[in-house]
């Protein structure tokens, strides 16, 4: 898994966009958390761009859930953007399409 | 139902029991399913189910031995349009009665791997390992 982070200051606060790339499985979840969680903890709105993630397993889905719940605790939000068809299928299998913020 | 009649075929491969092997497990599955001409959607689902089962071996059967040098074996067989995927490992014995996924409406991290396996496969069976193995999991799917 590789990633790129961009940040911009908007009127309603700081938005951090994280572009993840590759396959998200148990082997890389700790790295994904290290990339994502500090921005949520800092109270930023986090946009997770998953257009280049072609595979995600239950470990990756757990990171999405944990990120979402952590953001709610911090009064901010995580928006999942440009999710690939294959990953969307896994999100839907987990019945999370109405729970996570998908755009 | 796959429109291509599947020729009988069996392949197996051993992997070190560690999380970095999961990518290799997926690659092995994709290669075998390409030979079997399984269509993309089903292939993606099967790869997910198999990778989740392999992950369960790493995460649960070897929970107390994260630096193990043991191997696990994945065997994919296709006979009479029935796909069978067998897993063998020498980790902590699995109690099938304790293998269950979380309630799907109780949204929290974890507990989804077994749910995915059960959603995708037709049958999930824990069998006697037979020496030298301890655990022997068999997943089946009619093609």
gemmi code that builds the backbone of each chain (N, CA, C; Angstrom):
import gemmi

chains = {
    "A": [
        ("UNK", (0.843, -1.196, 0.000), (0.000, 0.000, 0.000), (0.881, 1.250, 0.000)),
        ("UNK", (0.552, 2.190, -0.866), (1.226, 3.488, -0.822), (0.153, 4.552, -0.591)),
        ("UNK", (0.584, 5.746, -0.290), (-0.409, 6.789, -0.010), (0.163, 8.166, -0.318)),
        ("UNK", (-0.747, 9.119, -0.457), (-0.367, 10.516, -0.638), (-1.372, 11.339, 0.165)),
        ("UNK", (-0.886, 12.363, 0.826), (-1.772, 13.192, 1.650), (-1.706, 14.628, 1.161)),
        ("UNK", (-2.869, 15.238, 0.960), (-2.915, 16.669, 0.645), (-3.823, 17.349, 1.660)),
        ("UNK", (-3.548, 18.581, 1.942), (-4.374, 19.309, 2.913), (-4.772, 20.660, 2.348)),
        ("UNK", (-5.964, 21.100, 2.697), (-6.368, 22.449, 2.312), (-7.250, 23.040, 3.407)),
        ("UNK", (-7.125, 24.339, 3.575), (-7.928, 25.042, 4.576), (-9.178, 25.577, 3.900)),
        ("UNK", (-10.337, 25.109, 4.356), (-11.601, 25.586, 3.810), (-12.318, 26.403, 4.882)),
        ("UNK", (-13.386, 27.079, 4.475), (-14.104, 27.961, 5.404), (-14.574, 27.208, 6.644)),
        ("UNK", (-14.998, 25.952, 6.445), (-15.536, 25.200, 7.585), (-14.469, 24.404, 8.320)),
        ("UNK", (-13.210, 24.587, 7.939), (-12.135, 23.907, 8.671), (-11.146, 23.248, 7.726)),
        ("UNK", (-10.178, 22.566, 8.306), (-9.151, 21.918, 7.497), (-9.634, 20.577, 6.958)),
        ("UNK", (-9.386, 20.377, 5.678), (-9.739, 19.111, 5.045), (-8.455, 18.415, 4.607)),
        ("UNK", (-8.363, 17.164, 4.974), (-7.197, 16.372, 4.603), (-7.653, 15.284, 3.645)),
        ("UNK", (-7.051, 15.214, 2.480), (-7.391, 14.146, 1.531), (-6.265, 13.129, 1.499)),
        ("UNK", (-6.627, 11.897, 1.742), (-5.639, 10.816, 1.750), (-5.946, 9.890, 0.575)),
        ("UNK", (-4.988, 9.787, -0.336), (-5.126, 8.894, -1.493), (-4.414, 7.589, -1.161)),
        ("UNK", (-5.184, 6.514, -1.040), (-4.568, 5.208, -0.787), (-4.454, 4.462, -2.112)),
        ("UNK", (-3.455, 3.615, -2.199), (-3.155, 2.917, -3.446), (-2.752, 1.472, -3.127)),
        ("UNK", (-3.258, 0.539, -3.930), (-2.828, -0.842, -3.741), (-3.891, -1.714, -3.117)),
        ("UNK", (-3.464, -2.711, -2.367), (-4.387, -3.660, -1.746), (-4.340, -3.478, -0.232)),
        ("UNK", (-5.508, -3.355, 0.378), (-5.558, -3.119, 1.826), (-5.956, -4.421, 2.508)),
        ("UNK", (-5.004, -5.020, 3.192), (-5.285, -6.256, 3.917), (-4.654, -6.197, 5.304)),
        ("UNK", (-4.715, -7.316, 6.017), (-4.206, -7.374, 7.385), (-2.747, -6.911, 7.485)),
        ("UNK", (-1.995, -7.153, 6.413), (-0.566, -6.844, 6.444), (-0.283, -5.342, 6.453)),
        ("UNK", (-1.225, -4.545, 5.978), (-0.954, -3.097, 5.864), (-1.894, -2.236, 6.715)),
        ("UNK", (-2.779, -2.873, 7.489), (-3.768, -2.053, 8.219), (-3.115, -1.139, 9.255)),
        ("UNK", (-2.058, -1.617, 9.881), (-1.432, -0.751, 10.887), (-0.860, 0.504, 10.225)),
        ("UNK", (-0.289, 0.313, 9.041), (0.246, 1.456, 8.289), (-0.908, 2.397, 7.895)),
        ("UNK", (-2.016, 1.816, 7.466), (-3.173, 2.651, 7.081), (-3.664, 3.463, 8.274)),
        ("UNK", (-3.726, 2.824, 9.425), (-4.171, 3.537, 10.634), (-3.200, 4.673, 10.981)),
        ("UNK", (-1.908, 4.387, 10.858), (-0.894, 5.418, 11.164), (-1.039, 6.622, 10.248)),
        ("UNK", (-1.490, 6.368, 9.015), (-1.654, 7.461, 8.058), (-2.938, 8.246, 8.344)),
        ("UNK", (-4.004, 7.524, 8.652), (-5.335, 8.151, 8.739), (-5.630, 8.751, 10.116)),
        ("UNK", (-5.390, 7.985, 11.178), (-5.886, 8.366, 12.506), (-5.365, 9.715, 13.031)),
        ("UNK", (-4.078, 10.053, 12.830), (-3.613, 11.338, 13.377), (-4.399, 12.540, 12.838)),
        ("UNK", (-4.837, 12.441, 11.578), (-5.597, 13.550, 10.998), (-6.983, 13.644, 11.628)),
        ("UNK", (-7.575, 12.502, 11.921), (-8.889, 12.501, 12.593), (-8.715, 13.017, 14.024)),
        ("UNK", (-7.678, 12.531, 14.690), (-7.427, 12.967, 16.073), (-7.206, 14.483, 16.140)),
        ("UNK", (-6.668, 15.044, 15.046), (-6.440, 16.494, 15.009), (-7.723, 17.259, 14.676)),
        ("UNK", (-8.820, 16.523, 14.497), (-10.116, 17.167, 14.265), (-10.369, 17.574, 12.832)),
        ("UNK", (-9.525, 17.082, 11.914), (-9.712, 17.452, 10.505), (-10.799, 16.595, 9.859)),
        ("UNK", (-11.449, 17.169, 8.855), (-12.341, 16.366, 8.012), (-11.432, 15.581, 7.073)),
        ("UNK", (-11.614, 14.275, 7.049), (-10.722, 13.438, 6.249), (-11.468, 12.870, 5.050)),
        ("UNK", (-10.903, 13.098, 3.864), (-11.444, 12.503, 2.644), (-10.524, 11.349, 2.252)),
        ("UNK", (-11.085, 10.158, 2.238), (-10.295, 8.979, 1.869), (-10.588, 8.659, 0.409)),
        ("UNK", (-9.613, 8.878, -0.451), (-9.818, 8.583, -1.865), (-9.346, 7.146, -2.143)),
        ("UNK", (-10.301, 6.298, -2.525), (-9.991, 4.873, -2.710), (-10.021, 4.455, -4.185)),
        ("UNK", (-9.896, 5.421, -5.077), (-10.010, 5.086, -6.507), (-8.917, 4.114, -6.960)),
        ("UNK", (-7.773, 4.111, -6.291), (-6.671, 3.232, -6.691), (-6.537, 2.010, -5.795)),
        ("UNK", (-7.540, 1.781, -4.967), (-7.531, 0.570, -4.119), (-8.416, -0.466, -4.793)),
        ("UNK", (-7.807, -1.530, -5.286), (-8.562, -2.529, -6.051), (-8.987, -3.721, -5.203)),
        ("UNK", (-8.439, -3.814, -3.994), (-8.796, -4.945, -3.137), (-8.785, -4.496, -1.689)),
        ("UNK", (-9.820, -4.876, -0.969), (-9.866, -4.589, 0.468), (-10.537, -5.768, 1.149)),
        ("UNK", (-9.943, -6.246, 2.245), (-10.551, -7.365, 2.962), (-11.193, -6.865, 4.250)),
        ("UNK", (-11.566, -7.776, 5.129), (-12.268, -7.392, 6.360), (-11.403, -6.497, 7.251)),
        ("UNK", (-10.089, -6.654, 7.175), (-9.209, -5.790, 7.972), (-9.295, -4.344, 7.489)),
        ("UNK", (-9.329, -4.183, 6.171), (-9.463, -2.835, 5.603), (-10.812, -2.228, 5.945)),
        ("UNK", (-11.864, -3.052, 5.871), (-13.203, -2.570, 6.223), (-13.219, -2.119, 7.686)),
        ("UNK", (-12.516, -2.854, 8.540), (-12.451, -2.469, 9.959), (-11.799, -1.096, 10.140)),
        ("UNK", (-10.800, -0.797, 9.316), (-10.166, 0.527, 9.385), (-11.167, 1.616, 8.991)),
        ("UNK", (-11.986, 1.331, 7.986), (-13.008, 2.316, 7.576), (-14.014, 2.543, 8.709)),
        ("UNK", (-14.433, 1.458, 9.362), (-15.397, 1.585, 10.470), (-14.768, 2.362, 11.626)),
        ("UNK", (-13.545, 1.980, 11.975), (-12.860, 2.631, 13.104), (-12.635, 4.112, 12.815)),
        ("UNK", (-12.281, 4.420, 11.569), (-12.071, 5.823, 11.182), (-13.368, 6.605, 11.311)),
        ("UNK", (-14.443, 6.009, 10.832), (-15.768, 6.654, 10.882), (-16.170, 6.918, 12.331)),
        ("UNK", (-15.992, 5.919, 13.178), (-16.419, 6.059, 14.577), (-15.525, 7.047, 15.329)),
        ("UNK", (-14.248, 7.010, 15.009), (-13.310, 7.944, 15.639), (-13.662, 9.385, 15.260)),
        ("UNK", (-14.026, 9.582, 13.998), (-14.389, 10.924, 13.522), (-15.633, 11.436, 14.242)),
        ("UNK", (-16.607, 10.553, 14.441), (-17.827, 10.962, 15.155), (-17.482, 11.436, 16.568)),
        ("UNK", (-16.564, 10.703, 17.218), (-16.139, 11.092, 18.574), (-15.476, 12.462, 18.574)),
        ("UNK", (-14.792, 12.781, 17.476), (-14.053, 14.049, 17.385), (-14.888, 15.153, 16.729)),
        ("UNK", (-16.174, 14.880, 16.540), (-17.067, 15.865, 15.916), (-16.621, 16.276, 14.517)),
        ("UNK", (-16.034, 15.344, 13.814), (-15.685, 15.621, 12.425), (-16.201, 14.460, 11.583)),
        ("UNK", (-15.740, 14.336, 10.342), (-16.230, 13.210, 9.547), (-15.180, 12.694, 8.579)),
        ("UNK", (-15.371, 11.442, 8.206), (-14.539, 10.818, 7.175), (-15.444, 10.579, 5.978)),
        ("UNK", (-15.033, 11.089, 4.824), (-15.802, 10.868, 3.595), (-14.979, 9.959, 2.679)),
        ("UNK", (-15.598, 8.866, 2.257), (-14.904, 7.921, 1.386), (-15.253, 8.278, -0.056)),
        ("UNK", (-14.219, 8.580, -0.836), (-14.449, 9.114, -2.186), (-13.941, 8.168, -3.269)),
        ("UNK", (-14.641, 8.223, -4.400), (-14.209, 7.511, -5.618), (-13.865, 6.044, -5.349)),
        ("UNK", (-14.714, 5.402, -4.584), (-14.424, 4.007, -4.249), (-14.538, 3.135, -5.505)),
        ("UNK", (-13.596, 2.240, -5.681), (-13.607, 1.364, -6.859), (-14.760, 0.365, -6.732)),
        ("UNK", (-15.162, -0.165, -7.871), (-16.305, -1.083, -7.911), (-16.053, -2.308, -7.021)),
        ("UNK", (-14.820, -2.823, -7.072), (-14.526, -4.043, -6.317), (-14.578, -3.797, -4.811)),
        ("UNK", (-14.108, -2.615, -4.374), (-14.142, -2.312, -2.939), (-15.569, -1.975, -2.500)),
        ("UNK", (-16.314, -1.302, -3.381), (-17.710, -0.985, -3.047), (-18.502, -2.268, -2.802)),
        ("UNK", (-18.194, -3.279, -3.576), (-18.885, -4.563, -3.428), (-18.651, -5.141, -2.020)),
        ("UNK", (-17.425, -4.994, -1.525), (-17.109, -5.519, -0.183), (-17.798, -4.667, 0.890)),
        ("UNK", (-17.812, -3.350, 0.674), (-18.510, -2.453, 1.615), (-20.001, -2.830, 1.672)),
        ("UNK", (-20.558, -3.121, 0.504), (-21.989, -3.481, 0.461), (-22.231, -4.857, 1.069)),
        ("UNK", (-21.294, -5.760, 0.878), (-21.437, -7.089, 1.485), (-21.472, -6.965, 3.007)),
        ("UNK", (-20.721, -5.984, 3.519), (-20.691, -5.741, 4.974), (-21.873, -4.871, 5.422)),
        ("UNK", (-22.727, -4.523, 4.458), (-23.930, -3.706, 4.723), (-23.576, -2.357, 5.372)),
        ("UNK", (-22.539, -1.741, 4.848), (-22.053, -0.476, 5.412), (-22.295, 0.729, 4.510)),
        ("UNK", (-22.936, 0.503, 3.372), (-23.081, 1.612, 2.429), (-23.959, 2.727, 2.963)),
        ("UNK", (-24.835, 2.404, 3.927), (-25.682, 3.442, 4.518), (-25.057, 4.012, 5.797)),
        ("UNK", (-24.003, 3.398, 6.264), (-23.371, 3.814, 7.526), (-22.194, 4.751, 7.241)),
        ("UNK", (-21.329, 4.330, 6.325), (-20.158, 5.146, 5.987), (-20.586, 6.277, 5.055)),
        ("UNK", (-19.838, 7.370, 5.071), (-20.110, 8.497, 4.155), (-19.412, 8.213, 2.821)),
        ("UNK", (-20.187, 7.779, 1.846), (-19.619, 7.464, 0.533), (-19.991, 8.551, -0.461)),
        ("UNK", (-18.992, 9.006, -1.217), (-19.283, 10.009, -2.270), (-18.638, 9.591, -3.568)),
    ],
    "B": [
        ("UNK", (-24.093, -19.146, -12.139), (-23.569, -20.357, -12.783), (-22.592, -19.946, -13.876)),
        ("UNK", (-21.431, -20.528, -13.877), (-20.456, -20.263, -14.919), (-20.879, -20.951, -16.214)),
        ("UNK", (-20.749, -20.249, -17.336), (-21.163, -20.868, -18.587), (-20.091, -21.798, -19.144)),
        ("UNK", (-18.844, -21.588, -18.696), (-17.753, -22.424, -19.188), (-17.696, -23.698, -18.345)),
        ("UNK", (-17.758, -24.851, -19.007), (-17.638, -26.114, -18.269), (-16.220, -26.231, -17.735)),
        ("UNK", (-16.087, -26.492, -16.437), (-14.774, -26.521, -15.815), (-14.141, -27.900, -15.971)),
        ("UNK", (-12.892, -27.920, -16.451), (-12.147, -29.177, -16.476), (-11.696, -29.486, -15.054)),
        ("UNK", (-11.589, -30.786, -14.736), (-11.119, -31.138, -13.401), (-9.680, -30.672, -13.233)),
        ("UNK", (-9.399, -30.120, -12.074), (-8.106, -29.454, -11.896), (-7.804, -29.361, -10.403)),
        ("UNK", (-6.555, -29.602, -10.011), (-6.159, -29.442, -8.612), (-4.787, -28.793, -8.546)),
        ("UNK", (-4.663, -27.802, -7.659), (-3.341, -27.203, -7.407), (-3.242, -26.898, -5.922)),
        ("UNK", (-2.051, -27.039, -5.391), (-1.871, -26.638, -3.995), (-0.538, -25.927, -3.826)),
        ("UNK", (-0.482, -25.117, -2.793), (0.732, -24.346, -2.554), (0.877, -24.083, -1.058)),
        ("UNK", (2.117, -24.074, -0.598), (2.396, -23.802, 0.820), (2.832, -22.347, 0.989)),
        ("UNK", (2.434, -21.778, 2.106), (2.778, -20.384, 2.416), (3.230, -20.297, 3.870)),
        ("UNK", (4.183, -19.448, 4.128), (4.539, -19.188, 5.519), (3.345, -18.562, 6.224)),
        ("UNK", (3.141, -18.939, 7.498), (2.014, -18.381, 8.245), (2.399, -16.991, 8.747)),
        ("UNK", (2.168, -15.996, 7.931), (2.409, -14.609, 8.329), (1.579, -13.693, 7.430)),
        ("UNK", (1.304, -12.501, 7.921), (0.373, -11.632, 7.202), (0.893, -11.242, 5.821)),
        ("UNK", (2.217, -11.178, 5.673), (2.747, -10.791, 4.362), (2.538, -11.884, 3.311)),
        ("UNK", (2.142, -13.093, 3.743), (1.852, -14.165, 2.780), (0.482, -14.014, 2.137)),
        ("UNK", (-0.372, -13.182, 2.731), (-1.753, -13.109, 2.234), (-1.811, -12.638, 0.786)),
        ("UNK", (-0.911, -11.726, 0.449), (-0.852, -11.263, -0.943), (-0.482, -12.427, -1.875)),
        ("UNK", (0.441, -13.276, -1.431), (0.844, -14.434, -2.241), (-0.303, -15.433, -2.370)),
        ("UNK", (-1.083, -15.581, -1.288), (-2.252, -16.464, -1.351), (-3.223, -15.950, -2.416)),
        ("UNK", (-3.446, -14.641, -2.427), (-4.374, -14.068, -3.411), (-3.844, -14.266, -4.839)),
        ("UNK", (-2.539, -14.053, -5.011), (-1.945, -14.225, -6.344), (-2.110, -15.665, -6.827)),
        ("UNK", (-1.850, -16.621, -5.929), (-2.006, -18.043, -6.268), (-3.446, -18.327, -6.706)),
        ("UNK", (-4.398, -17.830, -5.926), (-5.822, -18.073, -6.242), (-6.185, -17.467, -7.590)),
        ("UNK", (-5.751, -16.237, -7.810), (-6.098, -15.569, -9.072), (-5.543, -16.341, -10.273)),
        ("UNK", (-4.342, -16.880, -10.114), (-3.736, -17.643, -11.209), (-4.520, -18.922, -11.481)),
        ("UNK", (-4.907, -19.608, -10.409), (-5.666, -20.856, -10.596), (-7.033, -20.553, -11.201)),
        ("UNK", (-7.695, -19.515, -10.695), (-9.041, -19.200, -11.197), (-8.996, -18.691, -12.647)),
        ("UNK", (-7.885, -18.091, -13.024), (-7.739, -17.688, -14.431), (-7.677, -18.938, -15.311)),
        ("UNK", (-6.941, -19.959, -14.851), (-6.872, -21.220, -15.620), (-8.253, -21.863, -15.719)),
        ("UNK", (-9.025, -21.718, -14.652), (-10.361, -22.325, -14.620), (-11.398, -21.462, -15.346)),
        ("UNK", (-10.948, -20.314, -15.829), (-11.820, -19.371, -16.558), (-13.059, -18.973, -15.751)),
        ("UNK", (-12.839, -18.728, -14.489), (-13.931, -18.260, -13.632), (-14.116, -16.766, -13.858)),
        ("UNK", (-15.370, -16.356, -14.025), (-15.621, -14.949, -14.379), (-15.234, -13.998, -13.233)),
        ("UNK", (-14.963, -12.759, -13.607), (-14.303, -11.807, -12.716), (-15.017, -11.591, -11.380)),
        ("UNK", (-16.338, -11.411, -11.417), (-17.069, -11.140, -10.175), (-16.932, -12.277, -9.180)),
        ("UNK", (-17.147, -13.485, -9.688), (-17.047, -14.658, -8.809), (-15.606, -14.839, -8.349)),
        ("UNK", (-14.672, -14.577, -9.255), (-13.250, -14.711, -8.910), (-12.905, -13.775, -7.749)),
        ("UNK", (-13.373, -12.528, -7.834), (-13.097, -11.560, -6.761), (-13.660, -12.055, -5.425)),
        ("UNK", (-14.872, -12.601, -5.471), (-15.496, -13.084, -4.235), (-14.734, -14.272, -3.661)),
        ("UNK", (-14.360, -15.198, -4.543), (-13.644, -16.394, -4.071), (-12.285, -16.026, -3.488)),
        ("UNK", (-11.605, -15.102, -4.148), (-10.296, -14.664, -3.638), (-10.458, -14.041, -2.251)),
        ("UNK", (-11.515, -13.245, -2.079), (-11.763, -12.634, -0.771), (-12.012, -13.715, 0.288)),
        ("UNK", (-12.873, -14.678, -0.026), (-13.196, -15.734, 0.947), (-11.945, -16.521, 1.336)),
        ("UNK", (-11.132, -16.858, 0.345), (-9.927, -17.656, 0.611), (-8.926, -16.842, 1.425)),
        ("UNK", (-8.760, -15.572, 1.064), (-7.814, -14.725, 1.797), (-8.284, -14.512, 3.241)),
        ("UNK", (-9.603, -14.450, 3.440), (-10.122, -14.295, 4.806), (-9.845, -15.559, 5.624)),
        ("UNK", (-10.006, -16.715, 5.000), (-9.737, -17.965, 5.715), (-8.250, -18.068, 6.066)),
        ("UNK", (-7.395, -17.673, 5.131), (-5.945, -17.691, 5.402), (-5.602, -16.684, 6.498)),
        ("UNK", (-6.278, -15.541, 6.455), (-6.053, -14.525, 7.488), (-6.443, -15.064, 8.868)),
        ("UNK", (-7.538, -15.830, 8.905), (-7.964, -16.404, 10.181), (-6.898, -17.337, 10.759)),
        ("UNK", (-6.194, -18.056, 9.880), (-5.113, -18.934, 10.357), (-4.014, -18.085, 10.996)),
        ("UNK", (-3.610, -17.024, 10.277), (-2.541, -16.155, 10.788), (-2.982, -15.473, 12.090)),
        ("UNK", (-4.198, -14.958, 12.072), (-4.666, -14.106, 13.170), (-5.112, -14.898, 14.400)),
        ("UNK", (-5.736, -16.053, 14.172), (-6.321, -16.799, 15.292), (-5.564, -18.089, 15.623)),
        ("UNK", (-5.317, -18.934, 14.626), (-4.670, -20.217, 14.919), (-3.226, -20.010, 15.405)),
        ("UNK", (-2.614, -18.913, 14.993), (-1.228, -18.635, 15.407), (-1.147, -17.357, 16.238)),
        ("UNK", (-2.256, -17.051, 16.906), (-2.308, -15.832, 17.729), (-1.188, -15.810, 18.767)),
        ("UNK", (-0.886, -16.992, 19.336), (0.117, -17.055, 20.409), (1.525, -17.305, 19.878)),
        ("UNK", (1.671, -17.360, 18.570), (2.979, -17.662, 17.995), (3.199, -16.815, 16.729)),
        ("UNK", (3.232, -15.492, 16.918), (3.290, -14.608, 15.744), (4.578, -14.725, 14.926)),
        ("UNK", (5.637, -15.285, 15.527), (6.893, -15.407, 14.784), (7.129, -16.825, 14.269)),
        ("UNK", (6.062, -17.567, 14.134), (6.177, -18.962, 13.690), (6.867, -19.080, 12.327)),
        ("UNK", (7.520, -20.200, 12.138), (8.101, -20.528, 10.824), (7.263, -21.602, 10.137)),
        ("UNK", (6.093, -21.913, 10.714), (5.216, -22.938, 10.141), (4.686, -22.510, 8.780)),
        ("UNK", (4.224, -23.506, 8.060), (3.555, -23.224, 6.793), (2.076, -23.598, 6.891)),
        ("UNK", (1.305, -22.990, 6.015), (-0.088, -23.421, 5.811), (-0.188, -23.797, 4.333)),
        ("UNK", (-1.063, -24.731, 4.051), (-1.233, -25.176, 2.669), (-2.640, -24.831, 2.193)),
        ("UNK", (-2.708, -24.298, 0.989), (-4.002, -24.019, 0.355), (-4.096, -24.903, -0.877)),
        ("UNK", (-5.171, -25.684, -0.939), (-5.354, -26.604, -2.072), (-6.688, -26.287, -2.754)),
        ("UNK", (-6.618, -25.990, -4.037), (-7.826, -25.661, -4.801), (-8.110, -26.804, -5.767)),
        ("UNK", (-9.303, -27.363, -5.666), (-9.688, -28.462, -6.559), (-10.999, -28.107, -7.246)),
        ("UNK", (-11.072, -28.453, -8.501), (-12.328, -28.265, -9.223), (-12.683, -29.597, -9.876)),
        ("UNK", (-13.818, -30.126, -9.493), (-14.247, -31.408, -10.030), (-15.749, -31.352, -10.282)),
        ("UNK", (-16.120, -31.718, -11.473), (-17.549, -31.718, -11.851), (-18.219, -30.378, -11.516)),
        ("UNK", (-17.536, -29.303, -11.856), (-18.046, -27.935, -11.635), (-18.285, -27.603, -10.170)),
        ("UNK", (-17.621, -28.317, -9.287), (-17.692, -27.995, -7.861), (-16.271, -27.620, -7.409)),
        ("UNK", (-16.192, -26.442, -6.855), (-14.898, -25.943, -6.404), (-14.728, -26.259, -4.915)),
        ("UNK", (-13.573, -26.815, -4.584), (-13.279, -27.110, -3.179), (-11.940, -26.486, -2.819)),
        ("UNK", (-11.927, -25.713, -1.750), (-10.675, -25.097, -1.304), (-10.376, -25.614, 0.090)),
        ("UNK", (-9.234, -26.257, 0.231), (-8.859, -26.848, 1.514), (-7.677, -26.088, 2.109)),
        ("UNK", (-7.710, -25.928, 3.414), (-6.639, -25.250, 4.153), (-6.110, -26.224, 5.203)),
        ("UNK", (-4.811, -26.260, 5.346), (-4.185, -27.111, 6.365), (-3.217, -26.255, 7.174)),
        ("UNK", (-3.295, -26.387, 8.499), (-2.312, -25.687, 9.319), (-2.053, -26.481, 10.592)),
        ("UNK", (-0.991, -26.086, 11.300), (-0.625, -26.771, 12.547), (-0.705, -25.820, 13.737)),
        ("UNK", (-1.645, -24.895, 13.665), (-1.816, -23.932, 14.754), (-2.674, -24.488, 15.874)),
        ("UNK", (-3.159, -23.587, 16.720), (-4.044, -23.977, 17.818), (-5.311, -24.611, 17.245)),
        ("UNK", (-5.734, -25.763, 17.799), (-6.938, -26.402, 17.257), (-8.143, -25.461, 17.284)),
        ("UNK", (-8.856, -25.439, 16.185), (-10.042, -24.581, 16.086), (-11.250, -25.334, 16.640)),
        ("UNK", (-12.008, -24.673, 17.490), (-13.277, -25.230, 17.945), (-14.368, -24.649, 17.049)),
        ("UNK", (-14.897, -25.469, 16.141), (-15.872, -24.930, 15.171), (-17.047, -24.220, 15.837)),
        ("UNK", (-17.397, -24.668, 17.041), (-18.549, -24.046, 17.723), (-18.258, -22.585, 18.098)),
        ("UNK", (-16.971, -22.269, 18.216), (-16.603, -20.900, 18.602), (-16.353, -19.987, 17.403)),
        ("UNK", (-16.428, -20.560, 16.214), (-16.187, -19.750, 15.013), (-17.499, -19.101, 14.585)),
        ("UNK", (-17.652, -17.837, 14.877), (-18.873, -17.149, 14.442), (-18.545, -15.682, 14.181)),
        ("UNK", (-19.302, -15.105, 13.279), (-19.086, -13.691, 12.980), (-19.928, -12.831, 13.906)),
        ("UNK", (-19.583, -11.538, 13.973), (-20.383, -10.639, 14.799), (-21.743, -10.398, 14.150)),
        ("UNK", (-22.698, -9.918, 14.962), (-23.988, -9.524, 14.391), (-23.723, -8.421, 13.381)),
        ("UNK", (-24.228, -8.588, 12.181), (-23.867, -7.664, 11.105), (-24.401, -6.241, 11.363)),
        ("UNK", (-25.485, -6.133, 12.138), (-26.034, -4.801, 12.438), (-25.332, -4.122, 13.604)),
        ("UNK", (-24.503, -4.857, 14.303), (-23.733, -4.278, 15.406), (-22.426, -3.746, 14.828)),
        ("UNK", (-22.462, -2.490, 14.383), (-21.333, -1.937, 13.617), (-20.136, -1.685, 14.515)),
        ("UNK", (-19.102, -2.459, 14.317), (-17.843, -2.249, 15.030), (-16.726, -2.927, 14.239)),
        ("UNK", (-15.491, -2.506, 14.463), (-14.391, -3.115, 13.723), (-14.256, -4.596, 14.083)),
        ("UNK", (-13.882, -5.420, 13.115), (-13.617, -6.828, 13.381), (-14.837, -7.717, 13.207)),
        ("UNK", (-14.548, -9.030, 13.114), (-15.619, -10.024, 13.076), (-16.329, -10.176, 11.743)),
        ("UNK", (-15.738, -9.615, 10.680), (-16.403, -9.683, 9.374), (-15.861, -10.785, 8.469)),
        ("UNK", (-14.633, -11.228, 8.736), (-13.995, -12.205, 7.844), (-14.816, -13.474, 7.705)),
        ("UNK", (-15.256, -14.015, 8.831), (-16.051, -15.244, 8.804), (-17.399, -14.996, 8.127)),
        ("UNK", (-17.945, -13.803, 8.326), (-19.207, -13.439, 7.667), (-19.029, -13.467, 6.150)),
        ("UNK", (-17.937, -12.866, 5.674), (-17.682, -12.854, 4.229), (-17.560, -14.283, 3.689)),
        ("UNK", (-16.821, -15.113, 4.403), (-16.628, -16.503, 3.944), (-17.987, -17.198, 3.818)),
        ("UNK", (-18.822, -17.030, 4.841), (-20.125, -17.706, 4.825), (-21.059, -17.141, 3.755)),
        ("UNK", (-20.936, -15.828, 3.506), (-21.767, -15.218, 2.469), (-21.397, -15.723, 1.078)),
        ("UNK", (-20.093, -15.915, 0.865), (-19.603, -16.236, -0.483), (-19.680, -17.729, -0.795)),
        ("UNK", (-19.320, -18.556, 0.189), (-19.216, -19.994, -0.080), (-20.540, -20.708, 0.172)),
        ("UNK", (-20.690, -21.886, -0.442), (-21.890, -22.694, -0.197), (-21.763, -23.465, 1.115)),
        ("UNK", (-20.547, -23.903, 1.429), (-20.357, -24.701, 2.649), (-18.993, -24.418, 3.265)),
        ("UNK", (-18.958, -24.441, 4.585), (-17.727, -24.230, 5.357), (-17.650, -25.368, 6.373)),
        ("UNK", (-16.623, -26.217, 6.239), (-16.543, -27.383, 7.132), (-15.153, -27.496, 7.756)),
        ("UNK", (-15.132, -27.736, 9.044), (-13.874, -28.063, 9.714), (-13.792, -29.577, 9.814)),
        ("UNK", (-12.677, -30.127, 9.302), (-12.529, -31.583, 9.312), (-11.316, -31.969, 10.140)),
        ("UNK", (-11.166, -33.271, 10.364), (-9.975, -33.769, 11.064), (-8.745, -33.421, 10.238)),
        ("UNK", (-7.704, -32.894, 10.924), (-6.523, -32.455, 10.201), (-5.749, -33.588, 9.548)),
        ("UNK", (-5.563, -34.686, 10.261), (-4.728, -35.766, 9.740), (-3.272, -35.363, 9.791)),
        ("UNK", (-2.413, -36.247, 10.286), (-1.010, -35.881, 10.500), (-0.370, -35.390, 9.198)),
        ("UNK", (0.499, -34.383, 9.223), (0.989, -33.646, 10.398), (0.119, -32.440, 10.751)),
        ("UNK", (-1.065, -32.361, 10.164), (-1.849, -31.142, 10.343), (-2.729, -31.194, 11.581)),
        ("UNK", (-3.088, -30.008, 12.059), (-4.004, -29.891, 13.197), (-5.382, -29.474, 12.692)),
        ("UNK", (-5.391, -28.422, 11.891), (-6.664, -27.897, 11.388), (-6.787, -28.158, 9.884)),
        ("UNK", (-8.009, -28.460, 9.490), (-8.278, -28.714, 8.074), (-9.652, -28.114, 7.781)),
        ("UNK", (-9.621, -26.988, 7.099), (-10.865, -26.286, 6.751), (-11.163, -26.520, 5.278)),
        ("UNK", (-12.415, -26.786, 4.969), (-12.800, -27.001, 3.574), (-13.953, -26.064, 3.207)),
        ("UNK", (-13.731, -25.283, 2.164), (-14.771, -24.389, 1.639), (-15.212, -24.947, 0.287)),
        ("UNK", (-16.508, -24.945, 0.044), (-16.965, -25.434, -1.253), (-17.925, -24.437, -1.907)),
        ("UNK", (-17.924, -24.504, -3.229), (-18.796, -23.615, -4.011), (-19.138, -24.315, -5.324)),
        ("UNK", (-20.411, -24.388, -5.617), (-20.846, -24.937, -6.904), (-20.646, -23.859, -7.966)),
        ("UNK", (-20.009, -24.229, -9.065), (-19.742, -23.235, -10.125), (-20.886, -23.199, -11.142)),
    ],
}
model = gemmi.Model(1)
for chain_id, residues in chains.items():
    chain = gemmi.Chain(chain_id)
    for i, (resn, *xyz) in enumerate(residues, 1):
        res = gemmi.Residue()
        res.name, res.seqid = resn, gemmi.SeqId(i, " ")
        for name, pos in zip(("N", "CA", "C"), xyz):
            atom = gemmi.Atom()
            atom.name, atom.element = name, gemmi.Element(name[0])
            atom.pos, atom.b_iso = gemmi.Position(*pos), 0.0
            res.add_atom(atom)
        chain.add_residue(res)
    model.add_chain(chain)
structure = gemmi.Structure()
structure.add_model(model)
structure.setup_entities()
